[in-house]
Amino acid sequence: MPIGPANIVIVPKLKKGLLVRVRQGVSGTRALTSAERNAWYEKFYEDCRAGRDVWHDSAGESRLAPSQTDTDFSVGKCLTVTAASASPKRIGMHFGGRGRYCMVLDTVTGQEWMVAKRYLEVV
């Protein structure tokens, strides 16, 4: 990763529609669709009925479906920027960071992911 003076990470200036490449392994996050959550619940209920899982957590509360999912992008993967600046709140995460993240489209799967800008470079 390029390092500037005083060990400052250089973050690329991005615009919607740019093609970017992953320059260091990075994890992308996206919100689950309602269909994916429903599929999780169906599998969970099936596992509970079959005795492979329990309906509650260690505190006795019912388990909830995850709200987002992650994936790892390998170095060199090309993505298309769909939003140059994105807030984690956009996908249901509750912490700050607007300006450090962007939304990218994985052209292979057609899914949109939120990734940290500092791990990308403009092609």
Salt bridges, closest charged atoms under 4 A:
GLU36 OE2 - ARG30 NH2 2.73
GLU46 OE2 - ARG52 NH2 3.80
ASP47 OD2 - LYS43 NZ 2.92
ASP47 OD1 - ARG52 NH2 2.85
ASP53 OD1 - ARG63 NH1 2.79
ASP106 OD1 - LYS77 NZ 3.25
GLU121 OE2 - ARG21 NE 3.11
